[in-house]
Amino acid sequence: MTEGGRLAGKVAVVTGAGGGIGLATVRRFTSEGAKVVCADIDEAAGRAAADEVGGEFVKVDVTSESDVQAMVDLAVSKYGGLHVAFNNAGISPPEDDSILTTDVDAWQRVQDVNLKSVYLCSKYAIAHMRENGGGSIINTASFVAVLGSATSQISYTASKGGVLAMTRELGVQFAREGVRVNALCPGPINTPLLKELFAKDPERAARRLVHVPMGRFGEPEEIAGAVAFLASDDSSFITASTFLVDGGISGAYVTPL
């Protein structure tokens, strides 16, 4: 662990820490000097992430209030506080598709993992932070929260819109108590989930890639850099924001050839 860095002396909790953006962020937080609690429902992946960075692993079902409360309590008891919460865990199952074909159970599962979890994680992080000098909460939304798509994942899209609206309200409500809350909105990122999806369907990948002005998908490390900025005091005047890291996709009408 680096002793210096923008996050020196800070304690961070990362959900979905075992892979993709979560794992890249755990690595970046540690390199910036933070002590990190790696939370994941996948014990093997989460523990591997914690072992790699010298952090603490906690197995968490982010839809369980008792699990989330225990996660925050662990961070505070182990490291003496909680300064950063990256509420990143989420799912995008194939059963979540067009509204015409997505059943209620599939809808609800995505809402629970993607939106209810952010409510729970924010609730317990804020309760601690507002009594202990503030902190930074970063909630993973998505560029689909600000753009519509004809290739719909209806519950995923709705859940990320909910994350965006909830984040805005929390950021406003707790701003004067030193708690900053921002919504990170990544564009399509080269995570294992996306790679697997697009490997099975290259046409689907090509249909999406044409809309990205930069002509490529993002990398998890690029998102982790944005999260580290939002976690740090470099972003001290940023709260209730829609923080887009999307290669320009949300600003594009026609992209370069």
Secondary structure, 3 states (H helix, E strand, C coil): CCCCCCCCCCEEEEECCCCHHHHHHHHHHHHCCCEEEEEECCHHHHHHHHHHHCCEEEECCCCCHHHHHHHHHHHHHHHCCCCEEEECCCCCCCCCCCCCCCCHHHHHHHHHHHHHHHHHHHHHHHHHHCCCCCEEEEEECCHHHCCCCCCCCHHHHHHHHHHHHHHHHHHHHCHHHCEEEEEEEECCECCHHHHHHHHHCHHHHHHHHCCCCCCCCECHHHHHHHHHHHHCHHHCCCCCCEEEECCCHHHCCCCCC
